[in-house]
């Protein structure tokens, strides 16, 4: 065992918070604090499904629901307060989930558990189910707001790079789609000559145009600078993809700002994904098409099929 692995194992072993690692609905790891908090042994939990381990007491329905929501909703983090009956005492627990990833792919759910029973008593707070529901509703609203902020490009209001990548990874596992990678031609020139404020206006105008073009059945994001990405779900055929590309080209040409003499255009690479594909393959296809367009005069589009 390396020193790094030893330190990680030592931290997990000694930490006061409970940690449960769940993969495909099955518990794969618990630390000693989890056993202490939940009053269950390692052998009672590991290599069993979460539902089968914690189905023994009806008082734990609220606890189970929060965890199961996290396990079977791998797209969002979850947080909540739950009552837990360990067979002897009723405890107040703070639960929070996060993800383990292999690159962009989510491979499991981490559940963090803090026993806040004594803290609540010190504050003179007696939690009942009504209090818990109210607290959890406030946490849910707060977490949704934080999630939206973490997924949004602040300038344009589109999805940011991380959110788009996560969405593409999940969706492309299910099949047919078109992935557009778009660069604005002459944007740097306009930004340098007319200032960052003009550059920001150009980006906002183009983002608004993309929203209108892809108002249904697509996700639109900004990767940074003048690069935009669109995931078009289940397009009917390649003609439809080409028509969307032509609308994008026109939207770039239509960007006019008083006093600006530089003509903005767009270069577009698209990947026509006919069946299940991984995100890296799809993006590489679209990026290859974009490079071809930029090398051959810009202000145009090219579509690469997954089999090309």
ZASEMI-49119 format. One record per residue (C-alpha): residue in three letters; z, x, y; residue number from 1. Coordinates in steps of 0.5 Angstrom, whole numbers, plus 500, padded with zeros to 3 digits. Layout:
N
 code  up east north pos
  ALA   Z    X     Y NUM
...
! end
This chain:
308
 code  up east north pos
  UNK 500  500   500   1
  UNK 498  503   507   2
  UNK 503  503   512   3
  UNK 500  498   516   4
  UNK 500  493   510   5
  UNK 507  495   509   6
  UNK 509  493   516   7
  UNK 505  487   516   8
  UNK 509  485   510   9
  UNK 516  487   513  10
  UNK 515  483   519  11
  UNK 513  477   515  12
  UNK 519  478   510  13
  UNK 524  478   516  14
  UNK 521  474   521  15
  UNK 526  467   522  16
  UNK 520  463   523  17
  UNK 517  460   516  18
  UNK 510  461   515  19
  UNK 506  458   510  20
  UNK 498  460   508  21
  UNK 494  454   505  22
  UNK 487  455   503  23
  UNK 483  449   501  24
  UNK 489  445   500  25
  UNK 493  449   496  26
  UNK 499  454   498  27
  UNK 498  461   497  28
  UNK 504  464   501  29
  UNK 510  463   503  30
  UNK 515  467   507  31
  UNK 523  467   505  32
  UNK 524  463   512  33
  UNK 520  458   509  34
  UNK 524  457   503  35
  UNK 531  457   507  36
  UNK 528  452   512  37
  UNK 525  447   507  38
  UNK 530  448   501  39
  UNK 525  450   496  40
  UNK 523  456   492  41
  UNK 517  460   492  42
  UNK 515  458   485  43
  UNK 516  451   487  44
  UNK 511  452   493  45
  UNK 506  457   491  46
  UNK 499  455   488  47
  UNK 501  448   488  48
  UNK 498  443   493  49
  UNK 502  441   499  50
  UNK 502  434   498  51
  UNK 505  435   491  52
  UNK 510  440   493  53
  UNK 513  435   499  54
  UNK 512  428   496  55
  UNK 519  428   493  56
  UNK 522  424   499  57
  UNK 520  418   503  58
  UNK 524  421   509  59
  UNK 518  426   510  60
  UNK 512  422   511  61
  UNK 512  424   518  62
  UNK 513  432   516  63
  UNK 507  431   511  64
  UNK 502  427   516  65
  UNK 502  433   521  66
  UNK 501  438   516  67
  UNK 496  434   512  68
  UNK 492  433   518  69
  UNK 492  440   520  70
  UNK 490  442   513  71
  UNK 484  437   513  72
  UNK 482  438   520  73
  UNK 480  445   520  74
  UNK 476  444   527  75
  UNK 483  444   531  76
  UNK 490  446   532  77
  UNK 496  442   531  78
  UNK 503  442   533  79
  UNK 508  437   533  80
  UNK 516  435   532  81
  UNK 518  432   525  82
  UNK 524  430   521  83
  UNK 525  434   515  84
  UNK 530  432   509  85
  UNK 531  438   505  86
  UNK 535  434   499  87
  UNK 542  435   503  88
  UNK 541  435   511  89
  UNK 536  432   516  90
  UNK 533  437   520  91
  UNK 528  437   526  92
  UNK 523  442   525  93
  UNK 517  444   530  94
  UNK 511  445   527  95
  UNK 504  449   529  96
  UNK 498  451   526  97
  UNK 493  456   527  98
  UNK 487  459   523  99
  UNK 485  465   519 100
  UNK 478  468   519 101
  UNK 473  472   516 102
  UNK 469  474   522 103
  UNK 467  467   525 104
  UNK 468  463   518 105
  UNK 475  460   517 106
  UNK 478  461   511 107
  UNK 485  458   511 108
  UNK 491  455   515 109
  UNK 497  458   517 110
  UNK 503  453   518 111
  UNK 509  456   523 112
  UNK 515  452   522 113
  UNK 521  453   527 114
  UNK 528  450   525 115
  UNK 530  447   532 116
  UNK 536  442   529 117
  UNK 541  447   532 118
  UNK 538  448   539 119
  UNK 537  440   539 120
  UNK 544  439   538 121
  UNK 546  444   543 122
  UNK 542  440   548 123
  UNK 545  434   546 124
  UNK 539  431   544 125
  UNK 539  427   538 126
  UNK 532  426   535 127
  UNK 530  419   532 128
  UNK 523  417   530 129
  UNK 521  414   536 130
  UNK 523  420   540 131
  UNK 519  424   535 132
  UNK 513  420   536 133
  UNK 514  420   544 134
  UNK 514  428   544 135
  UNK 508  429   539 136
  UNK 504  424   543 137
  UNK 506  429   549 138
  UNK 504  435   545 139
  UNK 498  432   543 140
  UNK 495  431   550 141
  UNK 497  437   552 142
  UNK 494  441   546 143
  UNK 487  437   547 144
  UNK 487  439   555 145
  UNK 489  446   553 146
  UNK 483  446   547 147
  UNK 478  443   552 148
  UNK 480  449   557 149
  UNK 479  454   552 150
  UNK 472  452   550 151
  UNK 469  450   557 152
  UNK 465  455   561 153
  UNK 469  454   568 154
  UNK 462  455   572 155
  UNK 458  450   569 156
  UNK 462  446   565 157
  UNK 458  447   558 158
  UNK 461  450   552 159
  UNK 463  457   552 160
  UNK 460  462   547 161
  UNK 466  462   542 162
  UNK 466  454   542 163
  UNK 459  454   541 164
  UNK 459  460   535 165
  UNK 465  456   532 166
  UNK 461  449   532 167
  UNK 454  453   530 168
  UNK 458  456   524 169
  UNK 461  449   522 170
  UNK 454  445   523 171
  UNK 449  450   520 172
  UNK 453  449   513 173
  UNK 450  442   513 174
  UNK 443  443   514 175
  UNK 437  441   518 176
  UNK 438  443   526 177
  UNK 434  447   531 178
  UNK 438  453   535 179
  UNK 435  455   542 180
  UNK 437  461   545 181
  UNK 434  461   553 182
  UNK 434  466   558 183
  UNK 433  465   565 184
  UNK 427  469   568 185
  UNK 428  473   575 186
  UNK 435  470   575 187
  UNK 438  477   576 188
  UNK 433  478   582 189
  UNK 435  472   585 190
  UNK 442  473   584 191
  UNK 442  480   587 192
  UNK 437  478   593 193
  UNK 440  472   595 194
  UNK 448  473   593 195
  UNK 452  470   587 196
  UNK 453  464   591 197
  UNK 446  462   590 198
  UNK 446  465   583 199
  UNK 452  460   581 200
  UNK 448  454   584 201
  UNK 442  456   580 202
  UNK 446  456   573 203
  UNK 449  450   575 204
  UNK 443  446   576 205
  UNK 440  449   570 206
  UNK 446  447   566 207
  UNK 445  440   569 208
  UNK 438  440   567 209
  UNK 440  442   560 210
  UNK 445  436   559 211
  UNK 440  431   561 212
  UNK 435  434   556 213
  UNK 439  434   551 214
  UNK 444  428   552 215
  UNK 444  426   545 216
  UNK 444  429   539 217
  UNK 445  436   541 218
  UNK 451  441   544 219
  UNK 449  446   550 220
  UNK 453  452   551 221
  UNK 453  458   556 222
  UNK 454  465   553 223
  UNK 455  468   559 224
  UNK 450  471   565 225
  UNK 443  467   565 226
  UNK 444  466   557 227
  UNK 444  459   554 228
  UNK 444  456   547 229
  UNK 443  449   545 230
  UNK 444  447   538 231
  UNK 440  441   536 232
  UNK 442  437   530 233
  UNK 437  434   525 234
  UNK 431  434   530 235
  UNK 425  430   526 236
  UNK 420  435   526 237
  UNK 417  441   530 238
  UNK 413  437   535 239
  UNK 420  434   537 240
  UNK 423  442   538 241
  UNK 417  444   542 242
  UNK 417  438   546 243
  UNK 424  440   548 244
  UNK 422  447   549 245
  UNK 417  445   554 246
  UNK 422  440   558 247
  UNK 427  446   559 248
  UNK 421  450   561 249
  UNK 419  445   567 250
  UNK 427  444   568 251
  UNK 427  452   570 252
  UNK 421  451   574 253
  UNK 424  445   578 254
  UNK 430  450   581 255
  UNK 428  450   588 256
  UNK 433  453   593 257
  UNK 432  453   601 258
  UNK 430  460   603 259
  UNK 429  462   596 260
  UNK 422  465   595 261
  UNK 423  467   588 262
  UNK 421  463   582 263
  UNK 426  462   577 264
  UNK 422  461   570 265
  UNK 425  461   562 266
  UNK 424  464   556 267
  UNK 426  461   550 268
  UNK 427  463   543 269
  UNK 428  457   537 270
  UNK 430  457   530 271
  UNK 427  451   526 272
  UNK 433  451   520 273
  UNK 430  446   515 274
  UNK 436  447   510 275
  UNK 443  450   510 276
  UNK 443  457   513 277
  UNK 449  461   516 278
  UNK 449  462   524 279
  UNK 448  469   524 280
  UNK 441  468   520 281
  UNK 439  462   525 282
  UNK 441  466   531 283
  UNK 437  472   529 284
  UNK 431  468   528 285
  UNK 432  465   535 286
  UNK 433  471   538 287
  UNK 427  475   535 288
  UNK 423  469   538 289
  UNK 426  470   545 290
  UNK 424  477   545 291
  UNK 417  476   543 292
  UNK 417  471   549 293
  UNK 420  476   554 294
  UNK 415  482   551 295
  UNK 409  477   552 296
  UNK 410  475   559 297
  UNK 416  470   559 298
  UNK 416  463   562 299
  UNK 414  460   555 300
  UNK 417  459   548 301
  UNK 416  461   541 302
  UNK 419  457   534 303
  UNK 421  461   528 304
  UNK 422  457   522 305
  UNK 428  459   517 306
  UNK 422  462   512 307
  UNK 418  466   517 308
! end
